């Protein structure tokens, strides 16, 4: 699965890790994240991420 990076702060969403604090289980592809998901560091929307 591909990793995606926040264009604002550089946070990398790694699907192998997920986002446990937001209830996103490991193994969740970026494409499968809810549209309401935000960067856990700077709170920008999912649309502000680019494929790494």
KOLGUVO-786912 format. One record per atom (N, C-alpha, C): chain; atom name; x negated, y, z. Coordinates in steps of 0.05 Angstrom, whole numbers, plus 5000, padded with zeros to 4 digits. Example, Ala and Ser with C-alpha at 12.3 -4.5 7.8 and 13.67 -1.06 7.14 Angstrom:
2
[site A, N, [4736, 4886, 5156]]
[site A, CA, [4754, 4910, 5156]]
[site A, C, [4736, 4934, 5156]]
[site A, N, [4743, 4955, 5142]]
[site A, CA, [4727, 4979, 5143]]
[site A, C, [4742, 5001, 5157]]
This chain:
52
[site A, N, [4983, 4976, 5000]]
[site A, CA, [5000, 5000, 5000]]
[site A, C, [4982, 5025, 5000]]
[site A, N, [4992, 5045, 4987]]
[site A, CA, [4977, 5070, 4984]]
[site A, C, [4979, 5088, 5009]]
[site A, N, [4958, 5103, 5014]]
[site A, CA, [4958, 5122, 5036]]
[site A, C, [4965, 5149, 5024]]
[site A, N, [4977, 5166, 5040]]
[site A, CA, [4984, 5193, 5032]]
[site A, C, [4973, 5214, 5051]]
[site A, N, [4964, 5236, 5041]]
[site A, CA, [4952, 5257, 5058]]
[site A, C, [4969, 5282, 5058]]
[site A, N, [4971, 5294, 5081]]
[site A, CA, [4985, 5320, 5084]]
[site A, C, [4969, 5342, 5071]]
[site A, N, [4980, 5357, 5053]]
[site A, CA, [4966, 5378, 5039]]
[site A, C, [4961, 5402, 5058]]
[site A, N, [4975, 5403, 5080]]
[site A, CA, [4972, 5426, 5098]]
[site A, C, [4950, 5421, 5119]]
[site A, N, [4950, 5398, 5132]]
[site A, CA, [4932, 5394, 5155]]
[site A, C, [4912, 5370, 5151]]
[site A, N, [4916, 5354, 5130]]
[site A, CA, [4898, 5332, 5125]]
[site A, C, [4905, 5306, 5138]]
[site A, N, [4927, 5305, 5153]]
[site A, CA, [4936, 5280, 5166]]
[site A, C, [4940, 5259, 5144]]
[site A, N, [4931, 5234, 5149]]
[site A, CA, [4934, 5213, 5130]]
[site A, C, [4955, 5193, 5140]]
[site A, N, [4976, 5189, 5125]]
[site A, CA, [4996, 5168, 5132]]
[site A, C, [4986, 5142, 5121]]
[site A, N, [4980, 5123, 5139]]
[site A, CA, [4971, 5097, 5131]]
[site A, C, [4993, 5077, 5136]]
[site A, N, [5004, 5065, 5115]]
[site A, CA, [5027, 5047, 5118]]
[site A, C, [5021, 5022, 5135]]
[site A, N, [4995, 5015, 5137]]
[site A, CA, [4988, 4992, 5154]]
[site A, C, [4992, 4999, 5184]]
[site A, N, [4991, 5024, 5191]]
[site A, CA, [4994, 5034, 5218]]
[site A, C, [5023, 5043, 5223]]
[site A, N, [5035, 5056, 5203]]
[site A, CA, [5061, 5068, 5206]]
[site A, C, [5059, 5094, 5223]]
[site A, N, [5080, 5101, 5236]]
[site A, CA, [5081, 5124, 5254]]
[site A, C, [5097, 5116, 5279]]
[site A, N, [5084, 5101, 5297]]
[site A, CA, [5098, 5089, 5320]]
[site A, C, [5113, 5110, 5337]]
[site A, N, [5101, 5134, 5340]]
[site A, CA, [5114, 5155, 5356]]
[site A, C, [5141, 5164, 5344]]
[site A, N, [5143, 5161, 5318]]
[site A, CA, [5168, 5169, 5304]]
[site A, C, [5186, 5145, 5299]]
[site A, N, [5178, 5121, 5309]]
[site A, CA, [5194, 5097, 5305]]
[site A, C, [5190, 5084, 5278]]
[site A, N, [5168, 5091, 5264]]
[site A, CA, [5163, 5079, 5238]]
[site A, C, [5144, 5055, 5242]]
[site A, N, [5154, 5032, 5236]]
[site A, CA, [5139, 5007, 5241]]
[site A, C, [5115, 5004, 5222]]
[site A, N, [5094, 4990, 5231]]
[site A, CA, [5072, 4984, 5213]]
[site A, C, [5083, 4968, 5189]]
[site A, N, [5071, 4973, 5166]]
[site A, CA, [5080, 4960, 5142]]
[site A, C, [5101, 4975, 5126]]
[site A, N, [5108, 4999, 5136]]
[site A, CA, [5128, 5016, 5122]]
[site A, C, [5114, 5033, 5101]]
[site A, N, [5121, 5028, 5075]]
[site A, CA, [5110, 5044, 5053]]
[site A, C, [5119, 5073, 5055]]
[site A, N, [5102, 5091, 5045]]
[site A, CA, [5108, 5119, 5046]]
[site A, C, [5135, 5124, 5032]]
[site A, N, [5139, 5111, 5010]]
[site A, CA, [5164, 5114, 4995]]
[site A, C, [5189, 5106, 5011]]
[site A, N, [5185, 5089, 5031]]
[site A, CA, [5208, 5080, 5047]]
[site A, C, [5213, 5096, 5072]]
[site A, N, [5196, 5117, 5076]]
[site A, CA, [5200, 5134, 5099]]
[site A, C, [5226, 5150, 5095]]
[site A, N, [5241, 5156, 5117]]
[site A, CA, [5265, 5172, 5113]]
[site A, C, [5258, 5200, 5102]]
[site A, N, [5276, 5212, 5087]]
[site A, CA, [5271, 5239, 5076]]
[site A, C, [5267, 5259, 5099]]
[site A, N, [5277, 5253, 5123]]
[site A, CA, [5275, 5272, 5145]]
[site A, C, [5248, 5269, 5160]]
[site A, N, [5231, 5249, 5152]]
[site A, CA, [5206, 5245, 5165]]
[site A, C, [5188, 5270, 5160]]
[site A, N, [5173, 5277, 5181]]
[site A, CA, [5155, 5300, 5179]]
[site A, C, [5127, 5292, 5188]]
[site A, N, [5107, 5308, 5179]]
[site A, CA, [5080, 5303, 5188]]
[site A, C, [5079, 5305, 5219]]
[site A, N, [5068, 5284, 5232]]
[site A, CA, [5067, 5285, 5261]]
[site A, C, [5049, 5306, 5273]]
[site A, N, [5031, 5317, 5257]]
[site A, CA, [5013, 5338, 5267]]
[site A, C, [5022, 5366, 5263]]
[site A, N, [5033, 5372, 5238]]
[site A, CA, [5040, 5400, 5232]]
[site A, C, [5070, 5403, 5224]]
[site A, N, [5085, 5381, 5224]]
[site A, CA, [5114, 5382, 5219]]
[site A, C, [5123, 5391, 5191]]
[site A, N, [5105, 5389, 5171]]
[site A, CA, [5115, 5395, 5144]]
[site A, C, [5130, 5371, 5134]]
[site A, N, [5148, 5375, 5114]]
[site A, CA, [5164, 5353, 5104]]
[site A, C, [5147, 5333, 5087]]
[site A, N, [5159, 5311, 5084]]
[site A, CA, [5147, 5289, 5068]]
[site A, C, [5138, 5298, 5040]]
[site A, N, [5153, 5318, 5029]]
[site A, CA, [5147, 5328, 5002]]
[site A, C, [5120, 5341, 5000]]
[site A, N, [5108, 5348, 5023]]
[site A, CA, [5082, 5362, 5024]]
[site A, C, [5059, 5343, 5026]]
[site A, N, [5063, 5318, 5020]]
[site A, CA, [5042, 5298, 5020]]
[site A, C, [5034, 5290, 4992]]
[site A, N, [5009, 5283, 4988]]
[site A, CA, [4999, 5274, 4962]]
[site A, C, [4986, 5247, 4965]]
[site A, N, [4987, 5231, 4944]]
[site A, CA, [4973, 5205, 4945]]
[site A, C, [4944, 5209, 4949]]
[site A, N, [4932, 5193, 4966]]
[site A, CA, [4903, 5196, 4973]]
[site A, C, [4887, 5182, 4951]]
